[in-house]
Structures are given as C-alpha cells and as structure tokens.
Amino acid sequence: MAIRWKPLSIIVAAFSALILSLFIISKVILLDSFLRIEEEDARKNVQRVMDALSDNHAAFGRIASDYAAWDDSYDFIRTGDPKFISANLVDTTFANLKLNLVAFYDATGRRVFSKAFNLSSLRPVDVPEIFSPRLPLSSPLLRENPPENGGAAGLVLLPGGAMLIAARPILTSEKKGPSRDTLIMGRYLDPTEIKRIARTTHLSLEMRRYEDPGMPDDYRAARQALSQSAGILVRPVSGDSIAGYTVIRDLYGNPGLLVRVVSPRSIYLQGLATIRYFLLWFLSVSLLCGATAYCLMDKFLSARKKRMEGEKRYRAVVEQTSEGIILIDEKTGRITEANRAFH
C-alpha cells in the first residue's frame, strides 16, 4: 500500500503547485487587467457626465447669447424702457426657458434690471445677494465681457444651491457694439436638473457642495484625495458598484461641487466569474488527468512488484535445490549465476 501512496502524493503535489500557480497568475495578471478596464470605464462614465454638463451649459449659454445680441436688449440697457420687460421677461419666459435669474448690468457695474424666479412654485423670488445693485468692475461676471471675449460662464454657489451662470456682452442683433454692458442669466443645478442629466447619460449621478460638512465618508475620502491631485478618482464602494469622483470649480476658480458617478462592477464581476470558471474547468481536467496518471502508474508498479516477487521466488527455489544450477549468458558464454551446490 505504501508504494501506491508515494506516487499519489507526488501527483497531488505537482497538480496542486500547478493550480496554485495558475491561481496566482489569474489574480495578478488577469484579474488586475479586468480591474484596470473597470477603472478606465468608470473614468469614461465620469467624463460622459462632465461632457453632458458642458453641453447643458453651452446650450444655456446660447440662450443668453440670443438675448444679449438683440437690438431690443441693446436699446433697453440705455433707455430702461419697462415695455421690454413686460413683453420679453414675463413669468412664462422664465418657465419656458427654465431660467432662475436674469440681470442686466451697464458698463459701470450698475444693475439696470434683475429678476429671480422659482421654477417649482412658478413665482418670482428675491434676487440672490451676490447679484447686488452694483458689481465691481473686477467681478468675473463683468471683467470678461468685452465682445471679443464672448462672455463668462461658470458655477456660482448660492444659499439656494449651485447656479449655472452665463454672462454675455449686450450687442446689436448684428453682434456689433460698442458695448461694455452685460446680460447675466442663471439656472440652478437642482435635483431635477441633475436627474435629467442622469437620465441622459444613463448613469447614477450625485453632486454635493465641496465644503458640505455632512457628506458621507466616501465623499470625504475622495475630497481629500482630489485636493492633492486634480482629475478623476475611481474607487470601489462595494463588491457590486464602483464610483468615480471629480471636482467642479466655481466661477472664481475655487472647488465648488464634488461629483460622484456610480457604476455597476459588471466588468470586474464578469472577469471574476470567467477566472472562476477557468480554474474550475482546469481543476476538473487536472483531477481527471491525475486519476488517469495514477491508474497507469499503479498498474506499472503493480506489474513491477509482481515481477520482483516472481524473481524472488525463483531465486529462493534455485538457492535451496541440492542440484547444481548455473545460468550462462548466451551471447558471451559467461556464467552469470550459480547456486550453492557449486560452492
């Protein structure tokens, strides 16, 4: 029995070492490759959201440009004619264009007109304090608005939420000046707008103020990491989902919003399943090959054992007989063996 356990242990050790090597290779090479693909896919998802935000802001900017490059607006900033307001900036205009703010400033920074609107209640509300009756000429909303610059655009954090801002120089319908006057339009980046972007991109999207003291732990960790290295941060949030984080800076260049895009870990889970199936298949084949090898080796060793036992019995008979027995090599003619009778 012992002679059979020895080859069995050798076969088991060899296949165990091979399976362990394949497991390590699968973990280090294959699974890590799937993780890199997953991370790149998560980065692309974050970029898709940022592109959607950029497209949204660009479309909003075109609305501001249409109203700013208009003879009626050009005349209004100089005359202050209230008919322009009653004809063009009524509540339905705000509702149809999804505007939360419209403000006109002249070349000195004086506010000529402003109106804020709540799209949920469909009622006018107080104008945020940041759009004061007089803005300093150094304000980003005014200083970048010469016609050759095309205006300013960005994010402003207000008590009511984050607002997308588009500021455009007021020109004639032919886009001629001179003009140092500015039209400012604003739209809150509220939950409704965020859900719309999420539906457009087919992604799970969340945004929080960068300095929000009540943000969850994963946001805090991402904020800490992104404060040291700008760009997109990708981290698993569970075994089934992975999140990409990035920062949107406000109009003044400061961190404004922390964006999180959550994606299912379909690539990683598929890779994990593939590796498991491969290892299971290889284990099954290894067991089959090992069993076959053991059977063949056992058969060989059994035959060898029988031959050795036969030779042993033969030698015992030869040694115990009283007659002389010799064995001669037929090729060389030499005596190869003789029993005790010749001694």
C-alpha positions as CSV (number, residue, x, y, z in Angstrom):
1,M,0.0,0.0,0.0
2,A,2.9,2.3,0.8
3,I,4.3,2.0,-2.7
4,R,1.0,3.5,-4.0
5,W,0.8,6.5,-1.7
6,K,4.1,7.8,-2.7
7,P,3.3,8.3,-6.4
8,L,-0.1,9.6,-5.4
9,S,1.4,12.2,-3.2
10,I,3.8,13.2,-6.0
11,I,0.9,13.7,-8.4
12,V,-1.2,15.6,-5.9
13,A,1.8,17.9,-5.1
14,A,2.6,18.5,-8.7
15,F,-1.0,19.4,-9.7
16,S,-1.5,21.5,-6.5
17,A,1.6,23.5,-7.4
18,L,0.3,24.0,-10.9
19,I,-3.2,25.0,-9.8
20,L,-1.7,27.4,-7.2
21,S,0.5,28.9,-9.9
22,L,-2.5,29.4,-12.2
23,F,-4.5,31.0,-9.4
24,I,-1.7,33.5,-8.7
25,I,-1.3,34.3,-12.4
26,S,-5.1,34.7,-12.7
27,K,-5.1,37.1,-9.7
28,V,-2.1,39.1,-10.6
29,I,-2.4,39.3,-14.4
30,L,-6.0,38.5,-15.5
31,L,-8.0,40.0,-12.6
32,D,-5.8,43.1,-12.4
33,S,-6.4,43.6,-16.2
34,F,-10.1,43.5,-15.6
35,L,-9.7,46.0,-12.7
36,R,-7.8,48.3,-15.0
37,I,-10.5,48.0,-17.7
38,E,-13.2,48.6,-15.0
39,E,-11.3,51.7,-13.7
40,E,-11.0,53.1,-17.2
41,D,-14.7,52.5,-17.9
42,A,-15.6,54.3,-14.6
43,R,-13.4,57.3,-15.7
44,K,-15.2,57.4,-19.0
45,N,-18.5,57.5,-17.2
46,V,-17.4,60.5,-15.2
47,Q,-16.2,62.2,-18.4
48,R,-19.6,61.4,-20.0
49,V,-21.3,63.3,-17.2
50,M,-18.9,66.2,-17.4
51,D,-19.5,66.4,-21.2
52,A,-23.2,66.3,-20.6
53,L,-22.8,69.2,-18.1
54,S,-20.7,71.1,-20.6
55,D,-23.3,70.6,-23.4
56,N,-26.0,71.7,-21.0
57,H,-24.1,74.8,-20.1
58,A,-23.3,75.5,-23.7
59,A,-27.0,75.3,-24.6
60,F,-27.8,77.6,-21.7
61,G,-25.1,80.0,-22.9
62,R,-26.7,80.1,-26.4
63,I,-30.0,81.3,-24.8
64,A,-28.1,84.1,-23.1
65,S,-26.3,85.0,-26.3
66,D,-29.5,85.2,-28.2
67,Y,-31.0,87.6,-25.7
68,A,-27.7,89.6,-25.3
69,A,-27.1,90.1,-29.1
70,W,-30.5,91.7,-29.8
71,D,-31.5,95.2,-30.7
72,D,-34.2,95.3,-28.1
73,S,-31.8,94.4,-25.3
74,Y,-29.2,96.9,-26.7
75,D,-31.8,99.7,-26.6
76,F,-33.2,98.6,-23.2
77,I,-29.8,98.9,-21.4
78,R,-29.7,102.5,-22.4
79,T,-33.4,103.6,-22.1
80,G,-34.6,101.3,-19.3
81,D,-38.0,101.1,-21.1
82,P,-40.3,98.9,-18.9
83,K,-42.1,97.7,-22.0
84,F,-39.1,95.5,-22.8
85,I,-39.6,93.7,-19.5
86,S,-43.3,93.3,-19.8
87,A,-43.0,92.0,-23.3
88,N,-40.0,89.7,-23.0
89,L,-39.2,88.8,-19.4
90,V,-42.6,87.7,-18.0
91,D,-43.0,84.6,-15.8
92,T,-43.8,82.3,-18.7
93,T,-40.5,83.2,-20.3
94,F,-38.6,82.1,-17.2
95,A,-40.7,78.9,-17.0
96,N,-40.3,78.0,-20.7
97,L,-36.6,78.7,-20.8
98,K,-36.0,77.2,-17.3
99,L,-34.4,80.4,-16.0
100,N,-33.9,81.2,-12.4
101,L,-32.3,84.6,-12.9
102,V,-32.0,87.4,-15.4
103,A,-29.9,90.5,-14.6
104,F,-28.8,93.5,-16.8
105,Y,-25.7,95.5,-15.8
106,D,-24.4,98.6,-17.5
107,A,-20.8,99.4,-18.3
108,T,-20.3,101.0,-14.8
109,G,-21.4,97.8,-13.0
110,R,-24.8,99.3,-12.1
111,R,-27.7,96.8,-12.1
112,V,-30.3,98.1,-14.5
113,F,-32.8,95.2,-14.0
114,S,-32.9,91.9,-12.3
115,K,-35.5,89.2,-11.6
116,A,-35.2,85.8,-9.9
117,F,-37.8,83.0,-10.4
118,N,-38.7,79.8,-8.6
119,L,-39.4,77.1,-11.2
120,S,-41.1,74.9,-8.7
121,S,-43.7,77.4,-7.4
122,L,-43.6,79.4,-10.7
123,R,-43.3,82.6,-8.7
124,P,-40.8,85.5,-8.6
125,V,-38.4,85.4,-5.6
126,D,-35.8,87.6,-4.1
127,V,-32.6,88.1,-6.2
128,P,-29.6,86.5,-4.6
129,E,-27.4,89.0,-2.8
130,I,-24.4,88.1,-4.9
131,F,-26.1,90.0,-7.8
132,S,-26.0,93.3,-5.9
133,P,-27.2,96.6,-7.2
134,R,-23.6,97.4,-8.1
135,L,-21.0,94.9,-9.1
136,P,-17.3,95.8,-9.0
137,L,-15.8,96.0,-12.5
138,S,-13.2,93.4,-11.3
139,S,-16.0,90.9,-10.9
140,P,-15.6,87.8,-13.1
141,L,-19.1,88.4,-14.3
142,L,-18.1,91.8,-15.8
143,R,-14.4,91.8,-16.5
144,E,-14.5,89.1,-19.1
145,N,-17.4,90.5,-21.1
146,P,-15.8,92.6,-23.9
147,P,-17.3,91.5,-27.2
148,E,-14.1,89.8,-28.2
149,N,-14.1,87.6,-25.2
150,G,-17.6,86.2,-25.7
151,G,-18.6,86.4,-22.1
152,A,-18.2,84.5,-18.9
153,A,-19.6,81.1,-17.9
154,G,-19.4,79.0,-14.7
155,L,-20.8,77.9,-11.5
156,V,-21.8,80.1,-8.5
157,L,-22.6,78.7,-5.1
158,L,-25.6,80.4,-3.6
159,P,-27.7,79.7,-0.4
160,G,-30.4,78.2,-2.6
161,G,-27.9,75.9,-4.4
162,A,-25.4,75.8,-7.2
163,M,-26.3,78.0,-10.1
164,L,-25.0,77.8,-13.7
165,I,-24.2,81.3,-14.9
166,A,-23.9,82.7,-18.4
167,A,-22.8,86.3,-18.8
168,R,-22.8,87.9,-22.3
169,P,-21.9,91.3,-23.6
170,I,-25.0,93.2,-24.8
171,L,-24.7,93.9,-28.6
172,T,-26.9,94.7,-31.5
173,S,-28.6,91.9,-33.5
174,E,-25.7,92.1,-35.9
175,K,-23.4,91.4,-32.9
176,K,-21.9,94.9,-33.0
177,G,-21.1,97.4,-30.3
178,P,-19.7,99.3,-28.7
179,S,-20.7,97.6,-25.5
180,R,-19.5,97.2,-22.0
181,D,-22.9,96.2,-20.8
182,T,-23.7,92.7,-19.5
183,L,-26.6,90.3,-19.5
184,I,-26.4,87.6,-16.8
185,M,-28.7,84.5,-16.9
186,G,-28.7,81.8,-14.2
187,R,-30.2,78.4,-13.8
188,Y,-30.0,76.3,-10.6
189,L,-28.3,72.9,-10.9
190,D,-31.0,71.5,-8.7
191,P,-32.0,67.8,-8.2
192,T,-34.4,68.0,-11.1
193,E,-31.6,69.1,-13.4
194,I,-29.2,66.5,-12.0
195,K,-31.8,63.8,-12.6
196,R,-32.3,64.9,-16.1
197,I,-28.6,64.7,-16.8
198,A,-28.5,61.2,-15.1
199,R,-31.3,60.0,-17.4
200,T,-29.5,61.4,-20.4
201,T,-26.3,59.6,-19.6
202,H,-28.0,56.5,-18.1
203,L,-25.8,56.8,-15.0
204,S,-26.3,57.2,-11.3
205,L,-25.2,60.8,-10.6
206,E,-24.9,62.7,-7.3
207,M,-23.5,66.2,-6.5
208,R,-22.6,67.7,-3.2
209,R,-21.1,71.0,-2.1
210,Y,-17.3,70.7,-1.8
211,E,-17.4,72.0,1.7
212,D,-20.6,70.2,2.8
213,P,-19.9,69.2,6.5
214,G,-22.5,66.4,6.3
215,M,-21.1,64.5,3.3
216,P,-20.7,60.7,3.7
217,D,-17.3,59.1,4.4
218,D,-16.6,58.1,0.8
219,Y,-17.1,61.7,-0.3
220,R,-14.7,62.9,2.4
221,A,-12.0,60.4,1.3
222,A,-12.5,61.4,-2.3
223,R,-12.3,65.1,-1.4
224,Q,-9.1,64.5,0.5
225,A,-7.5,62.6,-2.4
226,L,-8.7,65.1,-5.1
227,S,-7.4,68.1,-3.0
228,Q,-3.9,66.7,-3.6
229,S,-4.3,65.6,-7.2
230,A,-6.8,67.0,-9.6
231,G,-8.7,64.9,-12.2
232,I,-10.9,61.9,-11.7
233,L,-10.7,59.5,-8.8
234,V,-12.0,56.0,-9.0
235,R,-12.7,53.7,-6.0
236,P,-14.9,50.7,-5.4
237,V,-17.8,51.4,-3.0
238,S,-18.9,47.8,-2.7
239,G,-18.5,44.4,-4.2
240,D,-21.2,45.3,-6.8
241,S,-20.5,49.0,-7.6
242,I,-17.7,51.4,-8.3
243,A,-17.7,55.2,-8.1
244,G,-15.8,57.9,-10.0
245,Y,-15.3,61.3,-8.3
246,T,-14.3,64.7,-9.7
247,V,-14.5,68.3,-8.7
248,I,-16.3,71.2,-10.5
249,R,-14.7,74.5,-9.8
250,D,-16.8,77.7,-9.5
251,L,-16.6,80.9,-11.5
252,Y,-13.9,82.1,-9.1
253,G,-11.7,79.1,-9.5
254,N,-12.5,77.5,-6.2
255,P,-13.7,74.0,-5.6
256,G,-17.5,74.2,-5.9
257,L,-19.1,70.8,-6.3
258,L,-18.0,67.2,-5.7
259,V,-19.4,64.9,-8.3
260,R,-19.9,61.2,-7.8
261,V,-20.9,58.8,-10.6
262,V,-21.7,55.2,-9.5
263,S,-21.5,52.4,-12.0
264,P,-22.1,48.6,-11.6
265,R,-19.0,46.5,-11.4
266,S,-20.1,44.4,-14.4
267,I,-16.6,44.2,-15.9
268,Y,-15.0,43.1,-12.7
269,L,-17.7,40.6,-11.8
270,Q,-17.6,39.1,-15.3
271,G,-13.8,38.8,-15.1
272,L,-14.1,37.2,-11.7
273,A,-16.7,34.7,-13.0
274,T,-14.5,33.9,-16.0
275,I,-11.5,33.2,-13.8
276,R,-13.5,31.0,-11.5
277,Y,-15.0,29.0,-14.4
278,F,-11.5,28.6,-15.9
279,L,-10.0,27.4,-12.6
280,L,-12.9,25.1,-12.0
281,W,-12.5,23.7,-15.5
282,F,-8.8,23.3,-15.0
283,L,-9.3,21.6,-11.6
284,S,-11.7,19.1,-13.2
285,V,-9.3,18.4,-16.0
286,S,-6.4,18.1,-13.5
287,L,-8.4,15.6,-11.4
288,L,-9.2,13.5,-14.5
289,C,-5.6,13.6,-15.7
290,G,-4.3,12.9,-12.2
291,A,-6.6,10.0,-11.8
292,T,-5.5,8.6,-15.2
293,A,-1.8,9.1,-14.4
294,Y,-2.3,7.4,-11.0
295,C,-4.0,4.4,-12.5
296,L,-1.3,4.0,-15.2
297,M,1.5,4.3,-12.6
298,D,-0.3,2.0,-10.2
299,K,-0.6,-0.6,-13.0
300,F,3.1,-0.2,-13.8
301,L,4.2,-0.5,-10.2
302,S,1.9,-3.5,-9.6
303,A,3.4,-5.3,-12.6
304,R,6.9,-4.4,-11.4
305,K,6.1,-5.7,-7.9
306,K,4.7,-9.0,-9.3
307,R,7.9,-9.4,-11.4
308,M,10.1,-8.7,-8.4
309,E,8.1,-11.2,-6.3
310,G,8.4,-13.8,-9.1
311,E,12.2,-13.3,-9.3
312,K,12.4,-13.6,-5.5
313,R,10.6,-16.9,-5.5
314,Y,12.7,-18.2,-8.4
315,R,15.9,-17.3,-6.5
316,A,14.6,-19.0,-3.4
317,V,14.0,-22.2,-5.3
318,V,17.4,-22.0,-7.0
319,E,19.2,-21.4,-3.8
320,Q,17.5,-24.2,-1.9
321,T,17.9,-27.0,-4.5
322,S,20.7,-29.6,-4.0
323,E,21.5,-29.9,-7.7
324,G,23.9,-27.6,-9.3
325,I,22.3,-24.9,-11.4
326,I,24.1,-22.3,-13.4
327,L,22.9,-19.5,-15.7
328,I,25.0,-18.7,-18.8
329,D,24.8,-15.6,-20.9
330,E,24.0,-16.9,-24.4
331,K,25.8,-14.0,-26.1
332,T,29.1,-14.0,-24.2
333,G,29.1,-17.6,-22.9
334,R,29.9,-16.5,-19.4
335,I,28.4,-17.8,-16.2
336,T,26.2,-15.1,-14.7
337,E,24.8,-17.0,-11.7
338,A,25.2,-20.3,-9.8
339,N,23.5,-21.8,-6.8
340,R,25.1,-23.1,-3.6
341,A,25.7,-26.6,-5.0
342,F,28.7,-25.2,-6.8
343,H,30.3,-23.7,-3.8
